[in-house]
Amino acid sequence: MTEEKILEDDFYEQFLLEISNESIDSGSTPQEVFFNRVTDLLIEEGDIKDAIYAPFLRTGLQFNGYGGNPLEDNRKLTIFLSEFTQSEQLEGLYSKDLDALLKRGTNFISKITSREFLQIEESNPVFSAIQTLSVKMDLLSQIRIIILTNKLIKIRSDSIKAPMIGEIKAQIGICDYERIKQLESGIEEKPEIIIDLEESQNSLPVLTAHSSESSYESYLTVLPGDLIAELFDKWGNRLLEKNVRVFLQATTKINRGIRDTIQDKPSMFFAYNNGLTATADDVKLKTLPNGARTITKINNLQIVNGGQTVSSIYAASKFINKFSKADLSKVYVQMKLSKVPKESEDADSFVSDVSRFANTQNKVNLSDFSSNHSFHVQIENLSKKISAPPAPNSLRSSHWFYERSRGQYKSAKSRNKTQAQKKIFDKEFPSKQKIDKVQLALYQNLWDCKILEVMRGKNNASYLSFFDGIEEEWSNKSYQFNERYFKELVAKAIIYKTLDRETKKERFTDFKSTVVAFTIGLLALHFKDSKSKRFNFMKVWSEQSLTQDFIDELLGVAKNINYLIMNPPVGMNRDVREYARKPECWQNIQKANIQWSSKLENYLISASEYNKLEKAEREKTAKTEEYDLVNKIKNAPNIIWKEIEVWLGAQTNIRISGSDSDLLRDAQGMNEIFSPSIGQAKRLFNIYNLVKEFGFEKEL
């Protein structure tokens, strides 16, 4: 190994190839593709809330993007500095390189309010970034600089000297090749959360709340407000990873009621607040000379209920000096803490149950956000089952890969050991034909005209909006998630990806994703308002592409939308990105009465024909489900029906009808003297579900 070069592995080669391919497909630079790919991973991980690409490079100055409006993130400014290389060999990033990169970034931030930047053209994406940030610099409480690089960090020190920017000492974060690899594989190992309370002289008085025979330990304690702020400042949303809804939203804005109590009646906070419910891998106790006990150390603390309280107290702590008279030293919060060792077989289910039952005041379905939700599994199964027609200039069919959990695509590809096998995989599952669950939510929200949810933030807001309602839809109308649903989803992906690529080629906008979203939203609205016409997604599916006429039509509308966004009405926010997120922007686009031409006619289908095809698909799905159910019942072990009959005979609180009893006896001769009809299979399945509900344990 030389000082300059480090031997690359298969992942590095594949990573560069995918960046290059996506760059060609989308029309974006490799640098932009790299930035978006890595920041998407960080958003999914909960490390950041948003990421806006806005590159700027001059002698002594560098800036690659920022994390959105700092006033929406507890007055914390997040800056991204990127060091991307297309070298075929994995390179190292050494101390001198890192120091130089940080110096260029620090210089840019320090000069962001200077006259030097006034001459930048408005069309330059960094112009909007400067407008957004320059007027907010005096309001900041934190500055975080995140280094993004596909090089391997090679420094001897365990820490980096953080630069001062004005009166604020910046925090430094690094996402290098090794971490990207871990994030992409979905196996990142984070350092343990170790809270040493004795060392910081914050030992907590505690009451034991479990019996000696209990399989777990539980404690009751009280946390001072300033300790909560200190812990959240150090560990952030990692303390909330098991609190699914709060962690995914990751807003940390001040709840108004909590804010008012902290500011006006801090000594009453304990009385007014419901407190926290938390878990930990380990809890260390100490007995004092007077017999009282204290908690001295907590390992891997997870706040599963009360995330809003914690994040609001933390947000208030950042405004104490300049913006509030709040005194956190008078704020106290009770905490119920359960210890469950991570090596325990039931650790995950225990934490999930604590979280679920602790959140019963608000409906929180942990499966809403889980990649194991039946909805995701169904879409994945459809993606494996359905072959896509050959794309233009191709003679063979392929598949669209649905990635319901991070790293699935790479994992599937890695199972092919030889280059020949990998080439076959690439042909069957091209990387550009991959849809993940966040993209699915984006496409569906746009066609459901939920444009404001899409514009609210990068990925998370749109994802949450879509999946907040999926439990009810899945429970009541699971039949609609059929082959037609999947084919329409792919058609929506083709439309989005094509327009995204073409707008980049035209180079008429620096806010490509914003314009693409509004254009598709306007197209969807056109059909939503029509009583007689629908969009023919099946034409897109069957052709696996868009006609040039349709592309031209989309681009024409996109150019009009781009002009409206770039020229806000008098009195509106001149910061384009801020304006685009306002409801007024979407309202003004609709009021502009942008017309669709006759080029759209090839993609029209009558509402009656659309409904007819949809009904036929539902009937086909229902028949398939009935066929599968009959097979499931026929293939079940015969003994299970005898066991159900015996189990029912021993019960006093559950009875079935005489005809069902007869059917249960007949089922014991399954396949020999009895073969169930569809109706009989449904009745047997209902009997099975009934006894399962009352405690029967055998699986069908």
C-alpha positions in Angstrom: 0.0 0.0 0.0 1.5 3.3 -1.0 0.8 6.6 0.7 -1.3 7.9 -2.2 -3.2 4.9 -3.2 -5.1 2.2 -1.4 -6.2 -1.0 -3.0 -9.9 -0.7 -3.9 -12.5 -3.4 -3.3 -15.4 -4.6 -5.4 -17.8 -2.2 -3.7 -15.7 0.8 -4.7 -15.6 -0.2 -8.3 -19.3 -0.9 -8.4 -20.1 2.4 -6.5 -18.2 4.5 -9.1 -19.9 2.6 -12.0 -23.3 3.3 -10.5 -22.5 7.0 -10.0 -21.3 7.2 -13.7 -24.4 5.3 -15.0 -26.8 7.5 -13.0 -25.0 10.6 -14.2 -25.5 9.6 -17.8 -29.2 8.6 -17.2 -30.1 11.8 -15.3 -27.9 14.3 -17.1 -26.5 15.4 -13.8 -22.8 15.7 -13.0 -21.1 12.8 -11.1 -20.5 15.3 -8.3 -24.2 16.1 -8.0 -25.2 12.4 -8.2 -22.6 11.6 -5.4 -23.9 14.4 -3.2 -27.5 13.4 -3.5 -26.8 9.7 -3.1 -24.8 10.2 0.1 -27.1 12.9 1.7 -30.1 10.6 1.0 -28.4 8.0 3.1 -27.7 10.4 5.9 -31.3 11.6 5.8 -32.6 8.0 6.0 -30.2 7.4 8.9 -31.5 10.5 10.7 -28.2 12.3 10.8 -29.6 15.3 8.8 -33.0 16.7 7.9 -32.4 18.1 4.4 -29.7 18.6 1.8 -29.7 21.1 -1.0 -27.0 20.9 -3.7 -25.5 24.3 -4.5 -21.8 24.0 -5.6 -19.4 26.9 -5.5 -15.6 26.7 -5.9 -13.1 29.6 -6.2 -9.6 30.0 -5.0 -9.7 29.7 -1.2 -13.5 29.2 -1.1 -15.6 26.1 -1.3 -19.3 25.3 -0.7 -21.2 22.2 -2.0 -24.6 22.5 -0.3 -26.5 23.1 2.9 -29.2 21.5 5.1 -32.0 23.9 4.4 -33.3 26.8 6.5 -31.4 26.8 9.8 -34.4 28.5 11.6 -36.3 25.2 10.9 -33.6 23.2 12.6 -33.1 24.8 16.0 -31.0 27.6 14.4 -28.4 25.1 13.4 -26.7 25.7 10.1 -25.5 22.5 8.3 -22.9 23.0 5.5 -21.7 20.3 3.2 -18.2 20.1 1.7 -17.6 17.5 -0.9 -14.4 15.8 -2.0 -15.4 13.4 -4.8 -12.9 11.6 -7.0 -13.5 9.4 -10.1 -10.1 7.8 -9.6 -10.2 4.0 -10.4 -8.2 3.4 -7.2 -9.5 4.2 -3.7 -7.6 7.2 -2.4 -6.8 8.5 1.1 -7.8 11.8 2.5 -5.0 13.0 4.7 -4.8 15.6 7.4 -3.4 18.3 5.1 -6.2 17.7 2.6 -8.8 17.8 5.3 -7.4 21.1 6.8 -7.3 22.7 3.4 -10.9 21.6 2.7 -12.2 22.9 6.0 -10.3 26.2 5.5 -12.0 26.8 2.1 -15.4 26.0 3.6 -14.8 28.2 6.7 -13.8 31.1 4.4 -17.0 30.7 2.4 -19.2 30.7 5.5 -17.3 33.7 7.0 -17.7 35.7 3.8 -21.3 34.8 3.1 -22.6 38.3 4.1 -19.9 40.1 2.2 -20.2 42.2 -1.0 -18.0 39.7 -2.7 -21.0 37.5 -3.4 -23.3 40.2 -4.7 -22.1 39.8 -8.3 -23.2 36.1 -8.5 -25.9 35.6 -11.1 -29.3 34.7 -9.9 -29.4 31.6 -12.1 -26.4 30.2 -10.2 -27.8 27.7 -7.6 -25.5 29.1 -4.9 -27.2 32.5 -5.3 -30.4 31.2 -3.6 -28.3 29.5 -0.9 -26.5 32.8 -0.1 -29.8 34.7 0.0 -31.2 32.1 2.4 -28.3 32.0 4.7 -26.8 35.5 4.7 -29.8 37.1 6.5 -29.8 34.3 9.2 -26.1 34.2 10.2 -26.7 36.4 13.3 -29.5 34.1 14.5 -27.4 30.9 14.5 -26.7 28.8 17.7 -24.8 26.0 15.9 -22.8 25.5 12.8 -22.1 21.9 11.6 -19.8 21.2 8.7 -20.2 17.7 7.1 -17.4 16.4 4.8 -18.7 14.1 2.1 -16.0 12.0 0.3 -15.5 8.7 -1.4 -11.9 8.7 -0.2 -10.8 6.9 2.9 -10.0 9.2 5.9 -6.3 8.6 6.9 -5.5 10.8 9.9 -3.7 9.7 13.1 -5.7 11.8 15.5 -9.1 10.6 16.8 -10.5 14.1 16.8 -10.4 17.1 14.4 -9.7 20.6 15.5 -13.0 22.5 15.0 -12.7 26.0 13.4 -14.3 29.1 14.9 -16.7 30.9 12.7 -17.5 34.2 14.3 -18.3 33.4 17.9 -19.4 29.8 17.1 -17.2 26.8 17.3 -18.2 24.6 14.4 -18.9 20.9 14.7 -17.3 18.6 12.2 -18.8 15.4 10.8 -17.2 13.1 8.2 -18.9 10.7 5.9 -16.0 9.0 4.1 -15.8 5.9 1.9 -15.9 3.5 4.9 -19.1 5.0 6.3 -20.7 5.2 2.8 -20.1 1.5 2.4 -21.7 0.8 5.8 -24.7 3.0 5.0 -25.2 1.5 1.6 -25.0 -2.0 3.0 -27.5 -1.1 5.8 -25.1 -2.4 8.4 -23.6 0.7 9.9 -22.3 0.1 13.4 -22.8 3.1 15.5 -20.8 3.8 18.7 -22.6 2.9 21.9 -24.5 5.6 23.8 -22.7 5.5 27.1 -24.0 8.1 29.6 -21.6 8.4 32.6 -23.6 10.3 35.1 -21.2 10.0 38.0 -18.4 11.4 35.9 -20.4 14.4 35.0 -21.7 14.7 38.7 -25.3 14.2 37.5 -26.1 10.9 39.4 -29.9 10.4 39.5 -31.9 9.4 42.6 -33.8 6.3 41.8 -36.7 4.1 42.9 -36.7 0.4 42.0 -39.9 -0.6 40.3 -39.5 -4.4 39.7 -39.8 -7.5 41.8 -36.9 -9.9 42.4 -38.6 -12.5 40.3 -39.1 -10.2 37.3 -37.4 -11.0 34.0 -36.5 -7.4 33.5 -35.5 -4.4 35.7 -37.4 -1.1 35.9 -36.7 2.1 37.6 -38.3 5.5 38.3 -36.1 8.6 38.3 -36.2 12.4 37.6 -34.1 14.2 35.0 -33.1 17.9 35.3 -34.0 19.9 32.2 -30.4 21.1 31.7 -29.2 17.4 31.7 -31.8 16.5 29.0 -30.5 19.4 26.9 -26.9 18.3 27.4 -27.7 14.7 26.4 -29.6 15.7 23.3 -26.9 18.1 22.3 -24.4 15.3 22.4 -26.5 12.3 21.0 -29.3 14.1 19.1 -32.0 11.9 17.5 -30.0 8.7 18.2 -31.8 8.9 21.6 -35.1 8.6 19.7 -34.3 5.8 17.2 -36.8 3.4 18.9 -39.5 6.2 19.0 -40.4 5.6 15.4 -42.6 8.6 14.6 -40.5 11.2 16.4 -37.3 9.8 15.1 -38.4 9.8 11.4 -39.9 13.3 11.6 -36.7 14.5 13.4 -38.1 18.0 13.7 -37.0 19.0 17.2 -39.3 22.1 17.0 -40.6 23.5 20.3 -44.1 22.3 21.1 -46.1 25.5 22.0 -47.5 24.1 25.3 -44.1 22.8 26.4 -42.4 26.1 25.4 -44.9 28.2 27.4 -44.5 26.1 30.5 -40.7 26.3 30.3 -40.8 30.0 29.8 -43.6 31.0 32.2 -43.8 28.3 34.8 -40.6 26.2 34.7 -41.1 25.0 38.3 -44.5 23.5 37.3 -43.1 21.5 34.4 -42.9 18.3 36.5 -46.6 18.6 37.5 -47.8 19.3 34.0 -45.8 16.9 31.9 -46.5 13.2 31.4 -42.8 12.4 31.6 -40.6 10.0 29.6 -40.6 6.2 29.0 -37.2 4.8 28.1 -35.2 1.6 27.8 -31.5 0.8 28.1 -29.1 -2.1 27.6 -27.6 -1.6 31.0 -28.1 0.5 34.1 -25.5 0.9 36.8 -26.6 1.8 40.4 -24.8 3.0 43.5 -25.9 2.9 47.1 -25.0 6.1 49.1 -24.0 6.1 52.8 -27.5 7.2 53.8 -29.0 4.2 52.0 -30.4 6.0 49.0 -29.6 4.7 45.6 -28.6 6.5 42.4 -28.1 5.7 38.8 -24.5 6.3 37.8 -24.4 5.0 34.2 -26.8 4.2 31.4 -25.8 2.3 28.3 -27.8 2.8 25.0 -30.6 4.9 26.4 -33.7 5.0 24.1 -36.6 7.3 24.8 -39.6 5.4 23.4 -42.2 7.9 24.6 -41.7 11.6 25.3 -39.6 12.5 22.3 -41.5 15.7 21.8 -40.7 16.7 25.4 -37.0 16.0 25.0 -36.6 17.7 21.6 -38.6 20.7 22.8 -36.5 21.1 25.9 -33.4 20.9 23.8 -34.7 23.5 21.4 -35.5 25.8 24.3 -32.0 25.5 25.6 -30.6 27.0 22.4 -32.7 30.1 22.7 -32.2 30.9 26.4 -29.6 33.6 26.0 -31.0 35.5 23.0 -34.6 34.6 22.6 -36.1 33.5 26.0 -35.9 34.0 29.7 -36.5 30.2 30.3 -34.5 28.7 33.1 -34.0 25.0 32.5 -32.4 24.6 36.0 -36.0 24.7 37.4 -37.3 22.1 34.9 -37.6 18.5 36.0 -39.0 15.5 34.1 -39.9 12.1 35.5 -38.6 9.0 33.6 -39.6 5.4 33.7 -36.5 3.4 32.7 -36.6 -0.3 31.8 -33.4 -2.3 31.4 -33.3 -5.0 28.8 -29.9 -6.5 27.9 -29.2 -6.3 24.2 -28.0 -9.9 24.2 -31.4 -11.0 25.3 -33.4 -13.0 22.7 -36.5 -10.9 23.4 -34.7 -7.5 23.4 -36.1 -6.2 20.1 -39.7 -7.3 20.8 -39.5 -6.0 24.4 -38.5 -2.5 23.2 -41.1 -2.6 20.5 -43.8 -3.5 23.0 -42.8 -0.8 25.4 -42.8 1.7 22.6 -46.2 0.5 21.3 -48.0 0.5 24.7 -46.4 3.7 25.8 -47.7 5.5 22.8 -51.3 4.4 23.1 -52.5 8.0 23.5 -51.8 8.6 19.8 -52.3 5.9 17.2 -48.8 4.7 16.4 -48.4 1.6 14.2 -44.8 0.6 14.3 -45.4 -1.3 11.0 -46.3 2.1 9.3 -42.6 2.7 8.7 -41.3 -0.8 8.8 -39.8 -2.4 5.6 -41.5 -5.6 6.8 -45.0 -4.2 6.5 -47.2 -6.4 4.4 -47.7 -3.5 1.9 -43.9 -3.4 1.2 -43.7 -7.2 1.0 -46.6 -7.3 -1.5 -44.9 -4.7 -3.8 -41.6 -6.6 -3.6 -43.4 -9.9 -4.5 -45.1 -8.2 -7.5 -41.7 -6.8 -8.6 -40.2 -10.3 -8.7 -43.2 -11.8 -10.4 -43.9 -9.2 -13.1 -41.6 -9.0 -16.1 -41.4 -5.6 -17.8 -41.8 -5.4 -21.6 -38.6 -4.8 -23.5 -37.4 -1.3 -23.4 -36.8 0.7 -26.6 -33.8 -0.8 -28.6 -33.9 -3.9 -26.4 -34.9 -7.5 -27.4 -35.3 -8.9 -23.9 -37.7 -8.2 -21.0 -36.4 -7.2 -17.6 -37.6 -6.5 -14.0 -38.1 -3.4 -11.9 -36.5 -4.0 -8.5 -38.4 -2.8 -5.5 -36.0 -2.2 -2.6 -38.1 -2.2 0.5 -35.1 -2.0 2.8 -31.7 -0.4 2.2 -29.0 -2.5 0.6 -31.4 -5.2 -0.8 -30.3 -4.5 -4.4 -26.6 -4.6 -3.6 -27.1 -7.7 -1.5 -29.0 -9.5 -4.3 -26.3 -8.5 -6.8 -23.5 -9.6 -4.6 -24.9 -13.1 -4.5 -23.7 -13.5 -8.1 -20.0 -14.3 -7.7 -18.7 -14.3 -11.3 -18.6 -11.3 -13.7 -20.8 -13.3 -16.1 -23.4 -13.8 -13.4 -23.3 -10.1 -12.5 -23.8 -9.1 -16.1 -26.8 -11.4 -16.3 -28.2 -9.8 -13.1 -27.6 -6.2 -14.5 -29.6 -7.1 -17.7 -32.5 -8.6 -15.7 -32.4 -5.9 -13.0 -30.8 -2.7 -14.4 -29.8 -0.3 -11.7 -31.9 2.5 -13.3 -34.9 0.2 -12.8 -34.8 0.3 -9.0 -37.5 1.9 -6.9 -37.1 2.2 -3.1 -39.9 2.9 -0.6 -39.1 6.6 -0.4 -39.3 7.0 -4.2 -42.6 5.1 -4.2 -44.1 7.5 -1.7 -42.8 10.5 -3.8 -44.4 9.2 -7.1 -47.7 8.3 -5.5 -48.0 11.6 -3.6 -47.4 13.6 -6.8 -50.1 11.8 -8.6 -52.4 12.1 -5.5 -51.8 15.9 -5.8 -50.1 16.1 -2.4 -47.6 18.5 -3.7 -47.1 20.5 -0.5 -46.1 17.3 1.4 -43.5 16.7 -1.3 -42.2 20.2 -1.2 -42.0 20.3 2.6 -38.6 18.6 2.8 -36.3 16.1 1.2 -37.7 12.5 1.3 -39.0 12.3 4.9 -42.1 14.6 4.8 -43.3 12.9 1.6 -42.6 9.4 3.0 -44.4 10.1 6.2 -47.4 11.7 4.5 -47.9 8.6 2.2 -47.4 5.9 4.8 -49.4 7.6 7.6 -52.5 6.3 5.9 -51.3 3.1 4.4 -52.4 0.9 7.4 -56.0 1.8 6.9 -55.8 1.5 3.1 -54.1 -1.9 3.4 -56.6 -3.2 6.0 -59.7 -2.1 4.0 -58.6 -2.3 0.4 -55.6 -4.6 0.1 -57.1 -5.9 -3.2 -56.1 -2.6 -4.9 -52.4 -3.3 -4.5 -52.3 -5.7 -7.4 -50.5 -6.1 -10.7 -52.1 -3.1 -12.2 -51.0 -1.0 -9.1 -47.4 -2.1 -9.6 -47.5 -1.4 -13.4 -48.9 2.1 -12.8 -46.2 2.7 -10.1 -43.5 1.8 -12.7 -45.2 4.1 -15.2 -45.0 6.9 -12.7 -41.4 6.2 -12.1 -40.6 6.3 -15.8 -42.4 9.7 -16.2 -40.5 11.2 -13.2 -37.1 9.8 -14.1 -37.5 10.8 -17.8 -38.6 14.4 -17.0 -35.8 14.7 -14.3 -33.2 13.6 -16.9 -34.6 15.9 -19.7 -34.8 19.0 -17.6 -31.2 18.6 -16.7 -30.2 18.2 -20.4 -32.1 21.4 -21.2 -30.2 23.3 -18.4 -33.0 25.8 -18.1 -33.4 25.4 -14.3 -31.2 25.2 -11.3 -34.2 23.8 -9.2 -34.7 20.7 -11.3 -36.4 18.5 -8.7 -38.8 21.4 -7.6 -39.8 22.0 -11.2 -40.2 18.3 -12.0 -42.5 17.8 -8.9 -44.7 20.8 -9.8 -45.0 19.7 -13.4 -46.1 16.2 -12.6 -48.4 17.6 -9.8 -50.0 19.8 -12.4 -50.4 16.9 -14.8 -52.1 14.8 -12.1 -54.4 17.7 -11.2 -55.4 18.0 -14.8 -56.8 14.4 -14.7 -58.1 14.7 -11.2 -60.4 17.6 -12.2 -61.6 15.7 -15.3 -64.8 13.6 -15.1 -64.3 11.9 -18.4 -60.6 11.4 -19.0 -57.8 9.5 -17.2 -54.1 9.2 -17.8 -53.2 5.9 -19.6 -50.4 4.6 -17.4 -50.6 1.2 -19.2 -49.3 2.8 -22.4 -46.2 4.0 -20.6 -45.8 0.5 -19.0 -46.1 -1.3 -22.3 -43.6 1.0 -24.1 -41.3 1.4 -21.0 -40.7 5.0 -22.3 -42.3 8.2 -23.3 -42.9 9.5 -26.8 -40.8 12.5 -27.8 -44.1 14.5 -28.3 -45.0 13.9 -24.7 -41.5 14.7 -23.4 -41.7 18.0 -25.4 -45.1 18.7 -23.8 -43.8 18.1 -20.3 -40.7 20.3 -20.9 -42.9 23.1 -22.3 -45.0 23.1 -19.1 -41.9 22.7 -17.0 -40.4 25.9 -18.5 -43.5 27.9 -17.7 -43.5 26.6 -14.1 -39.8 27.4 -13.8 -40.4 31.0 -14.8 -43.2 31.3 -12.2 -41.0 29.9 -9.5 -38.0 32.1 -10.4 -40.2 35.2 -10.5 -42.3 35.3 -7.3 -45.0 38.0 -7.1 -44.2 41.3 -5.5 -44.4 40.9 -1.7 -43.5 37.2 -1.7 -40.2 35.8 -0.5 -37.5 36.3 -3.1 -35.6 33.3 -1.9 -36.8 30.8 -4.6 -36.4 27.7 -2.5 -38.3 29.2 0.4 -41.0 30.5 -1.9 -41.4 27.1 -3.6 -42.3 25.5 -0.2 -45.1 28.0 0.4 -48.8 27.1 -0.4 -48.9 30.4 -2.3 -46.4 29.1 -4.9 -48.5 26.1 -5.8 -51.7 28.3 -5.8 -50.0 30.8 -8.2 -48.9 27.9 -10.5 -52.5 26.7 -10.7 -53.9 30.3 -11.2 -51.5 30.7 -14.2 -53.8 28.5 -16.2 -51.0 26.7 -18.0 -52.6 24.7 -20.9 -51.9 21.2 -22.0 -51.8 20.8 -25.8 -53.1 18.0 -28.1 -49.8 16.2 -27.7 -51.3 14.8 -24.5 -54.1 13.0 -26.4 -52.1 9.9 -27.0 -52.0 9.3 -23.3 -55.7 9.7 -22.7 -58.2 7.0 -21.8 -61.9 7.4 -21.0 -62.9 7.2 -17.4 -65.3 4.4 -18.1 -62.6 2.4 -19.9 -60.2 3.0 -17.1 -62.7 1.9 -14.5 -63.6 -1.2 -16.5 -59.9 -2.3 -16.6 -59.5 -1.6 -12.9 -62.6 -3.7 -12.1 -61.2 -6.5 -14.3 -57.9 -6.4 -12.4 -59.7 -6.5 -9.1 -61.7 -9.6 -10.1 -58.5 -11.2 -11.4 -56.8 -10.5 -8.1 -59.8 -11.8 -6.1 -59.8 -15.1 -8.1 -56.1 -15.5 -7.5 -56.5 -14.9 -3.8 -59.3 -17.5 -3.7 -57.2 -20.0 -5.6 -54.3 -19.4 -3.2 -56.5 -19.8 -0.1 -58.0 -23.1 -1.4 -54.4 -24.4 -1.9 -53.4 -23.2 1.5 -56.2 -25.0 3.2 -55.7 -28.2 1.1 -52.0 -28.3 1.9 -52.3 -27.8 5.6 -51.5 -30.9 7.7 -54.8 -32.9 8.3 -53.9 -33.3 12.0 -54.4 -29.6 12.6 -58.2 -29.8 12.0 -58.4 -32.6 14.6 -56.4 -30.5 17.0 -58.7 -27.6 16.5 -61.7 -29.8 17.2 -60.2 -31.2 20.4 -59.1 -27.6 21.5 -62.7 -26.3 20.9 -64.1 -29.2 23.0 -62.0 -28.1 26.0 -63.2 -24.4 25.8 -66.2 -22.9 27.6 -66.1 -19.4 26.1 -66.1 -20.2 22.4 -68.5 -22.2 20.3 -69.0 -22.8 16.5 -72.2 -23.7 14.6 -73.2 -27.3 13.9 -72.5 -26.9 10.2 -69.0 -25.6 11.0 -68.4 -28.5 13.3 -69.4 -30.9 10.5 -67.0 -29.1 8.1 -64.2 -29.3 10.7 -64.7 -33.1 10.8 -64.8 -33.4 7.0 -61.5 -31.5 6.8 -59.8 -34.2 8.7 -60.0 -36.3 5.6 -58.6 -33.6 3.3 -57.4 -34.8 -0.1 -58.5 -38.4 0.5 -62.3 -38.2 0.8 -62.7 -34.4 1.0 -61.7 -31.4 -1.3 -62.9 -28.0 -0.2 -64.8 -25.6 -2.4 -63.9 -21.8 -2.3 -66.7 -21.2 0.2 -65.6 -24.1 2.4 -62.0 -23.0 2.3 -63.1 -19.5 3.5 -65.2 -21.0 6.3 -62.3 -23.2 7.5 -59.9 -20.2 7.4 -62.4 -18.2 9.5 -62.6 -21.0 12.0 -58.8 -21.1 12.2 -58.5 -17.3 12.7 -61.2 -17.5 15.4 -59.4 -20.1 17.5 -56.1 -18.3 17.0 -57.6 -15.2 18.4 -58.7 -17.2 21.6 -55.3 -18.8 22.1 -54.9 -21.8 19.8 -51.1 -21.9 19.1 -50.5 -24.2 16.1 -49.7 -22.6 12.8 -51.6 -23.4 9.7 
